[in-house]
Amino acid sequence: MNDDLRAEIRAAVTAILDREDRTGRAWKELSEGGFHLVSVPEAAGGSGGGLGELAVVVEVAAFHAVPVPVAETAFLAGWLLARAGLSVPAGMTVASLDEARGHRQDGVLRLSGRLRVPWARHARHVVTMARCEDGNVVAVVPGDAELVTAENLAGEPRDLLILDGVAAAASAAAPPGLDATALLMRGALARSVQLAAAARAVLVSARHYVTEREQFGRPLARFQAVQQHLAALAAQVTAMQVSAEAAVAAVEHEDADAGVAVAAAKAATSAGARQVTAIGHQLHGALGYSSEHHLGAVTTRLWAWREEFGNESHWHDHLATALHDRAWWPLLTGDAG
């Protein structure tokens, strides 16, 4: 773990996203700096680095609630391409959340299906898993295919890409273990990092607001009820951060129980989003619901990301199945003996 490198990345990305004009220029500056492809090997067209470094970029973007697809580029699209031995094409490249159907015609792989694709309207290429008669493949399709635009609750693009025999621009056989389930798990990890970061933004905003806002001649933070709400909020945010960080570390180190760590993180962060948003809006009062206030940009993302790549119910069921008939106490405590 290179803490110095991660600190430098955090400082650089924060400097880009802290600027007042960040919405218009953020993606351009992040991509020019190679931050959108951190963790993708240089041989595949990325910036190198590890999953921990990528998590820092995704975390900072989520904390600032800036509309940039850093999770959908390196975390998903770049990862899929690198696993399949393909290079990342020029321009914004994002990943589909769904599988396509593939068939070969005159030596050309053609794809069909209706695919949910975050940020598809802005992408030059879309990476998708495709199920073919000879096995799973990773394929790249042009981003200018037929498109139906849509947004999630936070206003982030969640478009529908319609493929009807579209020729793949590039493709390769998926290695063993790389399938729709693996993509779902990877997406759940990305959303866990984002949820934890957005929750921390709610906590920071709430602390600032109750410290600055006065009632009956003293700051709101001096009232016992407010202090209790802040304590509950801080505890929930800490739990979300710890679970997300543990999952990133487990996947980065290829731990045997990395899948369990990711499932637990997505379950914990999705469930925690409900309490965090409820307390955050309660502490901010009516101000937090105004379109001008930053809180709304954060909490709508918490509500949206909570459901994406499986909500807490999905991952609780997954955990129950994974841990059935297992010695779960050593797993919880880390005591193999």
Beta strands, then each sheet from edge to edge (+ up, - down):
strand 1: 93-95
strand 2: 100-105
strand 3: 108-118
strand 4: 125-132
strand 5: 135-142
strand 6: 146-148
strand 7: 158-167
strand 8: 170-173
strand 9: 214-215
strand 10: 218-219
sheet 1: 1+ 4+ 2+ 3- 7+ 6-
sheet 2: 1+ 4+ 5- 8+
sheet 3: 9+ 10-
end
